[in-house]
Amino acid sequence: MRVVAPFAALGLLTVIPSPLNTARASTLGRSVAYFPLVGALLGAIVAAFDAVATVPLPPTVASVLDVGLLALLSGGLHLDGLADSADGLFASGGRARRLEVMRDSHTGAFAVAAVTLVLLLEVASLAAIPRSIRAPALIAGCASSRWAMAVALVAFPAARSEGLAATFRAAAGPVDLVIATALVALVVLPLLLGSGLALIGAAAAVALAVGLFARSRLGGVTGDVCGAAGELSFAAQLVFLAAR
């Protein structure tokens, strides 16, 4: 199961097809442990693209292309989660109404505003990061933001008895989060040293804040909420590195 789990994480978090059958619920749950590795892979691909793009292009233009490529490689999964979460979490009514809004395929004003602002924040922050640390920033940011999703999945109950979050919650446990934490530390700390530790802390803070807000509004997290936690965590980390 542990051998297959990394491929389950790859198939879930990217558009890269998995070479193994990873459909079992228990395998999906165990894949949480390897979210940071998949994030590091995505970050490395985007960083390689960025190294080429920043030669002929200004940093702002390259940053737009970087963020677009990352969204493409992720299948728009986290942006979609951010959009649905913004509409649902800020909807009026009770818990059932908010969950219903999150399942609605229509895009509301909160969704448009959230996605637009977060993408602008990511592009502006990445453009402000010095070229010397753009590659480490992308790899570390992608790895720790995917770890933030693991934190949200393991630390909070599922809002529904069915769905992706419920499937993960039933099989993922503290051991998987410990493995994910060890892996994100192995990726991030050598790349950014002291800033890497702060980066992981920022990812944890965002994941816990989003999870607590979702629990107060929905009774727990959903797959969309976890995607939102990852996207918001990535933006927060780019802001932190830009400020540094």
C-alpha positions as a Markdown table, in Angstrom:
| # | Residue | x | y | z |
|---|---|---|---|---|
| 1 | Met | 0.0 | 0.0 | 0.0 |
| 2 | Arg | 2.8 | 2.4 | 0.9 |
| 3 | Val | 4.4 | 1.6 | -2.5 |
| 4 | Val | 1.3 | 2.6 | -4.4 |
| 5 | Ala | 0.4 | 5.6 | -2.2 |
| 6 | Pro | 2.9 | 8.1 | -3.8 |
| 7 | Phe | 1.4 | 7.3 | -7.2 |
| 8 | Ala | -2.1 | 8.0 | -5.8 |
| 9 | Ala | -0.9 | 11.4 | -4.6 |
| 10 | Leu | 0.6 | 12.1 | -8.1 |
| 11 | Gly | -2.6 | 11.1 | -9.8 |
| 12 | Leu | -4.8 | 13.1 | -7.5 |
| 13 | Leu | -2.8 | 16.4 | -7.3 |
| 14 | Thr | -1.6 | 16.6 | -10.9 |
| 15 | Val | -2.6 | 15.9 | -14.5 |
| 16 | Ile | 0.3 | 13.5 | -14.8 |
| 17 | Pro | -1.3 | 10.0 | -15.2 |
| 18 | Ser | -0.4 | 7.5 | -12.5 |
| 19 | Pro | 1.2 | 4.2 | -13.8 |
| 20 | Leu | -0.5 | 2.1 | -11.1 |
| 21 | Asn | -4.1 | 1.4 | -10.0 |
| 22 | Thr | -4.7 | 3.7 | -7.1 |
| 23 | Ala | -8.5 | 3.7 | -6.8 |
| 24 | Arg | -8.7 | 2.0 | -3.4 |
| 25 | Ala | -9.9 | 4.3 | -0.6 |
| 26 | Ser | -7.2 | 3.1 | 1.8 |
| 27 | Thr | -4.5 | 3.9 | -0.8 |
| 28 | Leu | -6.0 | 7.4 | -1.3 |
| 29 | Gly | -5.8 | 7.9 | 2.5 |
| 30 | Arg | -2.2 | 6.9 | 2.7 |
| 31 | Ser | -1.3 | 9.2 | -0.2 |
| 32 | Val | -1.6 | 12.2 | 2.1 |
| 33 | Ala | 1.8 | 11.3 | 3.4 |
| 34 | Tyr | 3.3 | 12.0 | 0.0 |
| 35 | Phe | 1.6 | 15.3 | -0.8 |
| 36 | Pro | 4.8 | 17.3 | -0.2 |
| 37 | Leu | 6.8 | 15.2 | -2.6 |
| 38 | Val | 4.3 | 15.8 | -5.4 |
| 39 | Gly | 4.3 | 19.5 | -4.5 |
| 40 | Ala | 8.1 | 19.5 | -4.8 |
| 41 | Leu | 7.9 | 17.8 | -8.2 |
| 42 | Leu | 5.5 | 20.4 | -9.4 |
| 43 | Gly | 7.6 | 23.2 | -8.0 |
| 44 | Ala | 10.7 | 21.8 | -9.7 |
| 45 | Ile | 9.0 | 21.7 | -13.1 |
| 46 | Val | 7.8 | 25.3 | -12.8 |
| 47 | Ala | 11.2 | 26.4 | -11.5 |
| 48 | Ala | 12.9 | 24.9 | -14.6 |
| 49 | Phe | 10.4 | 26.7 | -16.8 |
| 50 | Asp | 11.0 | 29.9 | -14.8 |
| 51 | Ala | 14.7 | 29.7 | -15.3 |
| 52 | Val | 14.2 | 29.7 | -19.0 |
| 53 | Ala | 11.4 | 32.2 | -19.1 |
| 54 | Thr | 13.2 | 34.9 | -17.0 |
| 55 | Val | 16.0 | 35.1 | -19.6 |
| 56 | Pro | 14.1 | 36.9 | -22.3 |
| 57 | Leu | 11.1 | 38.1 | -20.2 |
| 58 | Pro | 10.6 | 40.5 | -17.3 |
| 59 | Pro | 10.0 | 38.9 | -13.9 |
| 60 | Thr | 6.3 | 39.9 | -13.9 |
| 61 | Val | 5.6 | 38.3 | -17.2 |
| 62 | Ala | 7.5 | 35.2 | -16.3 |
| 63 | Ser | 5.6 | 35.1 | -13.0 |
| 64 | Val | 2.2 | 35.1 | -14.8 |
| 65 | Leu | 3.4 | 32.2 | -16.9 |
| 66 | Asp | 4.7 | 30.3 | -13.9 |
| 67 | Val | 1.4 | 30.6 | -12.0 |
| 68 | Gly | -0.5 | 29.6 | -15.1 |
| 69 | Leu | 1.7 | 26.6 | -15.6 |
| 70 | Leu | 1.3 | 25.5 | -12.0 |
| 71 | Ala | -2.5 | 25.7 | -12.4 |
| 72 | Leu | -2.4 | 23.7 | -15.6 |
| 73 | Leu | -0.2 | 21.0 | -14.1 |
| 74 | Ser | -2.5 | 20.8 | -11.1 |
| 75 | Gly | -5.6 | 20.5 | -13.3 |
| 76 | Gly | -7.0 | 23.7 | -11.7 |
| 77 | Leu | -7.9 | 21.6 | -8.7 |
| 78 | His | -6.9 | 24.0 | -6.0 |
| 79 | Leu | -8.3 | 27.1 | -7.7 |
| 80 | Asp | -11.6 | 25.3 | -8.2 |
| 81 | Gly | -11.5 | 24.4 | -4.5 |
| 82 | Leu | -10.8 | 28.0 | -3.6 |
| 83 | Ala | -13.7 | 29.2 | -5.7 |
| 84 | Asp | -16.2 | 26.7 | -4.4 |
| 85 | Ser | -15.1 | 27.3 | -0.8 |
| 86 | Ala | -15.4 | 31.1 | -1.1 |
| 87 | Asp | -18.9 | 30.8 | -2.4 |
| 88 | Gly | -19.9 | 28.2 | 0.2 |
| 89 | Leu | -18.2 | 29.4 | 3.3 |
| 90 | Phe | -19.5 | 33.0 | 2.9 |
| 91 | Ala | -23.0 | 32.0 | 1.9 |
| 92 | Ser | -25.9 | 33.0 | 4.1 |
| 93 | Gly | -28.0 | 30.3 | 5.7 |
| 94 | Gly | -27.1 | 27.3 | 7.7 |
| 95 | Arg | -24.6 | 24.4 | 7.3 |
| 96 | Ala | -26.8 | 22.5 | 4.8 |
| 97 | Arg | -27.3 | 25.6 | 2.6 |
| 98 | Arg | -23.5 | 26.3 | 2.5 |
| 99 | Leu | -22.7 | 22.7 | 1.6 |
| 100 | Glu | -25.3 | 22.9 | -1.2 |
| 101 | Val | -23.8 | 26.1 | -2.5 |
| 102 | Met | -20.4 | 24.5 | -2.6 |
| 103 | Arg | -21.7 | 21.7 | -4.8 |
| 104 | Asp | -23.4 | 24.1 | -7.2 |
| 105 | Ser | -21.4 | 24.4 | -10.4 |
| 106 | His | -22.3 | 28.1 | -10.9 |
| 107 | Thr | -19.6 | 30.6 | -9.9 |
| 108 | Gly | -20.6 | 33.4 | -7.6 |
| 109 | Ala | -19.2 | 36.8 | -6.7 |
| 110 | Phe | -17.2 | 35.5 | -3.8 |
| 111 | Ala | -15.5 | 32.8 | -6.0 |
| 112 | Val | -14.5 | 35.3 | -8.7 |
| 113 | Ala | -13.1 | 37.8 | -6.1 |
| 114 | Ala | -11.2 | 35.1 | -4.2 |
| 115 | Val | -9.6 | 33.5 | -7.2 |
| 116 | Thr | -8.7 | 36.9 | -8.8 |
| 117 | Leu | -7.2 | 38.3 | -5.7 |
| 118 | Val | -5.2 | 35.2 | -4.8 |
| 119 | Leu | -3.8 | 34.9 | -8.3 |
| 120 | Leu | -2.8 | 38.6 | -8.4 |
| 121 | Leu | -1.2 | 38.2 | -5.0 |
| 122 | Glu | 0.8 | 35.1 | -6.2 |
| 123 | Val | 2.0 | 36.8 | -9.4 |
| 124 | Ala | 2.9 | 40.1 | -7.6 |
| 125 | Ser | 4.7 | 38.3 | -4.8 |
| 126 | Leu | 6.6 | 35.9 | -7.1 |
| 127 | Ala | 7.7 | 38.8 | -9.3 |
| 128 | Ala | 9.2 | 40.6 | -6.2 |
| 129 | Ile | 11.3 | 37.6 | -5.2 |
| 130 | Pro | 14.9 | 37.9 | -6.3 |
| 131 | Arg | 16.0 | 35.7 | -9.2 |
| 132 | Ser | 18.6 | 34.0 | -7.0 |
| 133 | Ile | 15.9 | 32.4 | -4.8 |
| 134 | Arg | 13.0 | 32.0 | -7.3 |
| 135 | Ala | 13.7 | 28.3 | -7.9 |
| 136 | Pro | 13.9 | 27.4 | -4.1 |
| 137 | Ala | 10.8 | 29.6 | -3.5 |
| 138 | Leu | 8.8 | 27.7 | -6.1 |
| 139 | Ile | 9.9 | 24.3 | -4.9 |
| 140 | Ala | 9.5 | 25.0 | -1.2 |
| 141 | Gly | 6.2 | 26.8 | -1.7 |
| 142 | Cys | 4.7 | 24.1 | -3.7 |
| 143 | Ala | 5.9 | 21.4 | -1.3 |
| 144 | Ser | 4.7 | 23.1 | 1.9 |
| 145 | Ser | 1.4 | 24.2 | 0.4 |
| 146 | Arg | 0.6 | 20.6 | -0.4 |
| 147 | Trp | 1.6 | 19.7 | 3.1 |
| 148 | Ala | -0.9 | 22.3 | 4.3 |
| 149 | Met | -3.6 | 20.3 | 2.6 |
| 150 | Ala | -2.5 | 17.2 | 4.5 |
| 151 | Val | -2.7 | 19.1 | 7.7 |
| 152 | Ala | -6.3 | 20.2 | 7.0 |
| 153 | Leu | -7.3 | 16.7 | 6.0 |
| 154 | Val | -5.9 | 15.0 | 9.1 |
| 155 | Ala | -6.5 | 17.7 | 11.7 |
| 156 | Phe | -10.2 | 18.3 | 11.0 |
| 157 | Pro | -13.3 | 16.1 | 10.6 |
| 158 | Ala | -15.0 | 15.8 | 7.2 |
| 159 | Ala | -18.0 | 18.0 | 6.7 |
| 160 | Arg | -19.9 | 15.3 | 4.8 |
| 161 | Ser | -20.2 | 11.5 | 5.4 |
| 162 | Glu | -19.4 | 11.0 | 1.7 |
| 163 | Gly | -17.0 | 12.7 | -0.7 |
| 164 | Leu | -13.3 | 13.1 | -1.1 |
| 165 | Ala | -12.5 | 14.5 | 2.4 |
| 166 | Ala | -14.5 | 11.7 | 4.1 |
| 167 | Thr | -12.6 | 9.1 | 2.1 |
| 168 | Phe | -9.3 | 10.6 | 3.1 |
| 169 | Arg | -10.4 | 11.1 | 6.7 |
| 170 | Ala | -11.4 | 7.5 | 7.1 |
| 171 | Ala | -8.0 | 6.1 | 6.1 |
| 172 | Ala | -5.4 | 8.9 | 6.8 |
| 173 | Gly | -4.1 | 9.3 | 10.3 |
| 174 | Pro | -1.4 | 10.9 | 12.5 |
| 175 | Val | 1.3 | 8.5 | 11.1 |
| 176 | Asp | 0.6 | 9.8 | 7.5 |
| 177 | Leu | 0.9 | 13.4 | 8.8 |
| 178 | Val | 4.1 | 12.7 | 10.5 |
| 179 | Ile | 5.6 | 11.2 | 7.3 |
| 180 | Ala | 4.3 | 14.3 | 5.4 |
| 181 | Thr | 5.9 | 16.6 | 7.9 |
| 182 | Ala | 9.2 | 14.8 | 7.7 |
| 183 | Leu | 9.2 | 15.0 | 3.9 |
| 184 | Val | 8.3 | 18.7 | 3.8 |
| 185 | Ala | 11.1 | 19.4 | 6.2 |
| 186 | Leu | 13.6 | 17.4 | 4.1 |
| 187 | Val | 12.6 | 19.4 | 1.0 |
| 188 | Val | 12.1 | 22.9 | 2.4 |
| 189 | Leu | 14.8 | 23.4 | 5.1 |
| 190 | Pro | 17.8 | 22.6 | 2.9 |
| 191 | Leu | 16.5 | 25.0 | 0.3 |
| 192 | Leu | 15.7 | 28.0 | 2.4 |
| 193 | Leu | 17.3 | 27.3 | 5.9 |
| 194 | Gly | 15.8 | 29.6 | 8.5 |
| 195 | Ser | 13.3 | 31.0 | 6.1 |
| 196 | Gly | 12.2 | 27.5 | 5.4 |
| 197 | Leu | 11.2 | 26.9 | 9.0 |
| 198 | Ala | 9.1 | 30.0 | 8.9 |
| 199 | Leu | 7.6 | 28.9 | 5.6 |
| 200 | Ile | 6.4 | 25.6 | 7.1 |
| 201 | Gly | 5.0 | 27.5 | 10.1 |
| 202 | Ala | 3.1 | 29.8 | 7.7 |
| 203 | Ala | 1.7 | 26.8 | 5.9 |
| 204 | Ala | 0.5 | 25.3 | 9.1 |
| 205 | Ala | -1.0 | 28.6 | 10.3 |
| 206 | Val | -3.0 | 28.9 | 7.0 |
| 207 | Ala | -4.2 | 25.3 | 7.1 |
| 208 | Leu | -5.3 | 25.6 | 10.7 |
| 209 | Ala | -7.1 | 28.9 | 10.1 |
| 210 | Val | -8.9 | 27.6 | 7.1 |
| 211 | Gly | -9.8 | 24.4 | 8.8 |
| 212 | Leu | -11.1 | 26.1 | 11.9 |
| 213 | Phe | -13.2 | 28.5 | 9.8 |
| 214 | Ala | -14.6 | 25.6 | 7.8 |
| 215 | Arg | -15.4 | 23.7 | 10.9 |
| 216 | Ser | -17.3 | 26.7 | 12.3 |
| 217 | Arg | -19.3 | 27.2 | 9.1 |
| 218 | Leu | -19.6 | 23.6 | 7.7 |
| 219 | Gly | -18.9 | 21.3 | 10.7 |
| 220 | Gly | -15.6 | 20.2 | 9.0 |
| 221 | Val | -13.6 | 20.2 | 5.8 |
| 222 | Thr | -14.3 | 19.1 | 2.3 |
| 223 | Gly | -12.1 | 18.4 | -0.6 |
| 224 | Asp | -12.7 | 22.0 | -1.8 |
| 225 | Val | -11.7 | 23.4 | 1.5 |
| 226 | Cys | -8.4 | 21.5 | 1.4 |
| 227 | Gly | -7.7 | 22.8 | -2.1 |
| 228 | Ala | -8.4 | 26.3 | -0.8 |
| 229 | Ala | -6.0 | 25.7 | 2.1 |
| 230 | Gly | -3.3 | 24.7 | -0.4 |
| 231 | Glu | -3.8 | 27.7 | -2.7 |
| 232 | Leu | -4.0 | 30.2 | 0.2 |
| 233 | Ser | -0.9 | 28.7 | 1.8 |
| 234 | Phe | 1.0 | 29.0 | -1.5 |
| 235 | Ala | 0.1 | 32.7 | -1.8 |
| 236 | Ala | 0.9 | 33.4 | 1.8 |
| 237 | Gln | 4.4 | 31.8 | 1.5 |
| 238 | Leu | 5.2 | 33.8 | -1.7 |
| 239 | Val | 4.1 | 37.0 | 0.2 |
| 240 | Phe | 6.4 | 36.0 | 3.1 |
| 241 | Leu | 9.4 | 35.4 | 0.8 |
| 242 | Ala | 8.7 | 38.6 | -1.1 |
| 243 | Ala | 8.7 | 40.6 | 2.1 |
| 244 | Arg | 12.0 | 38.9 | 3.2 |
